Amino acid sequence: MSEVLEHGLTAAPMTDADVDEVWALECSVFPYPWSRKNFADSVASGYDCWTVRDAGGGLAGYYLLMYAVDEAHLLDVAVAAPLQRQGLGRRLMDRISARARAQGMTSILLEVRPSNERALAVYRRYGYGEIGRRKGYYPAGPGGREDAIVMRLEL
């Protein structure tokens, strides 16, 4: 059930066979990555998990969405470091919105670290607005915690 995208990219539902590679990408781009088990559990739970691969089959990015009533929750999204700042993040955000709309969702919710200025800029440019904060949501430094900015996009 792969879908051909523009620029030689292909999107496909994430499977158990993708988890190790997805986790490796996660570890390469985030200082506090999800665990491998988080990805395996998301796939097993039937969340809307997708990989995006380049023309050579290399993992270019991925995203995971969870649906609840009429709101999608963007759990994780990443673009491989060599492909960042080339518009792939924007294309993933377009795809995320389209997937959520197709499922009848009226909004998308996400959390982001205040220190992740690049992601914040992408989300703001895309139209997400801050709706709150979760205190001490993320691990940070030795024994520390960082708040999460909660953002929403109305579809």
Stockholm file with secondary structure:
# STOCKHOLM 1.0

chainA/1-155         MSEVLEHGLTAAPMTDADVDEVWALECSVFPYPWSRKNFADSVASGYDCWTVRDAGGGLAGYYLLMYAVDEAHLLDVAVAAPLQRQGLGRRLMDRISARARAQGMTSILLEVRPSNERALAVYRRYGYGEIGRRKGYYPAGPGGREDAIVMRLEL
#=GR chainA/1-155 SS CCEECSTTCEEEECCGGGHHHHHHHHHHHCSSCCCHHHHHHHHHTTCEEEEEECTTSCEEEEEEEEEETTEEEEEEEEECGGGTTTTHHHHHHHHHHHHHHHTTCSEEEEEECTTCHHHHHHHHHHTCEEEEEEEEEEEETTTEEEEEEEEEEEC
#=GC SS_cons         CCEECSTTCEEEECCGGGHHHHHHHHHHHCSSCCCHHHHHHHHHTTCEEEEEECTTSCEEEEEEEEEETTEEEEEEEEECGGGTTTTHHHHHHHHHHHHHHHTTCSEEEEEECTTCHHHHHHHHHHTCEEEEEEEEEEEETTTEEEEEEEEEEEC
//
